[in-house]
Amino acid sequence: MKAKKYANSAWFLAFIFPWIQQKTNPTPRKEIDHAIDLRAEFYKNYMEGK
C-alpha cells in the first residue's frame, strides 16, 4: 500500500507545484496549464499501469 500512498502524494504535488511556481515566478498562464495537463496525463497513465 506504500506505493499507492506515494503515487497519491505525487499526484497532489503535480498540481500544487505549478501553482507554487506561478506564485514565486509568474510564467504565462497557458504554459502552466500545459504543464498540468501533461502531468495529469502522465499520472493517470501511471495509476492505470500503462
C-alpha positions in Angstrom: 0.0 0.0 0.0 3.0 2.3 0.4 3.5 2.7 -3.3 -0.1 3.9 -3.7 0.4 6.5 -0.9 3.5 7.8 -2.8 1.6 7.9 -6.1 -1.2 9.9 -4.4 1.2 12.4 -3.0 3.0 12.6 -6.3 -0.4 13.3 -7.9 -1.1 16.0 -5.4 2.4 17.6 -5.9 1.9 17.5 -9.7 -1.0 20.0 -9.3 0.4 22.1 -6.4 3.9 22.6 -7.8 2.9 24.6 -10.9 0.7 26.7 -8.7 3.5 27.5 -6.3 5.8 28.1 -9.2 3.4 30.6 -10.6 3.2 32.4 -7.3 7.0 32.6 -7.0 7.9 33.0 -10.7 5.0 34.3 -12.8 5.1 32.3 -16.0 2.5 32.7 -18.7 -0.7 31.0 -17.5 -1.0 28.9 -20.7 2.4 27.4 -20.1 1.4 26.3 -16.6 -1.9 24.8 -17.8 0.0 22.8 -20.4 2.4 21.5 -17.8 -0.5 20.5 -15.6 -2.2 18.7 -18.5 1.0 16.8 -19.2 1.5 15.8 -15.6 -2.2 14.8 -15.2 -1.9 12.6 -18.3 1.3 11.1 -17.1 -0.1 10.3 -13.6 -3.3 9.0 -15.0 -1.5 6.5 -17.2 0.9 5.7 -14.3 -2.0 4.9 -12.0 -3.7 2.7 -14.6 -0.4 0.9 -15.0 0.3 1.8 -18.6 
